Amino acid sequence: MSKNFCTLLNCMDGRTQLPAINWIRSNFDVEYVDIISEPGIDKVISLQKEDFMNSLYKKISISLNSHGSSMVFIAGHYDCAANKGNKFQHVDQIKKSADIIGKQYKNVVVIGLWINENFQVEKVC
Ligand SMILES: [Zn+2]
């Protein structure tokens, strides 16, 4: 049995957790999905506020270093209470966030996900 971990940066919204976890486990050789959640996390990362980013990097590093994760997923979703805006705006933020995280962790695969109005997952980068 695989014991592979990955890391998911997701909104706190309870509607998004299982779709994201199930999609990741269906598409990658991953058993466990470490979740770091923040309301509207795609927007928050793209703004790069220093305090938030320092805290986020500490959390990501635990997943990478202690659990051996080598993949980080960043998700945004439809009807986000903390991040209003259309799909186009979200996808832009998800891509920007993926770029930021990818620059911080050069040996990690970073993948951006959009969770649509049917709470289905689409890979955006
Ligand atoms: Zn949300």
Residues whose N, C-alpha, C, O or C-beta is under 5 A from the ligand:
A	BS01	ZN	C11 D13 G40 C80 A81 A82
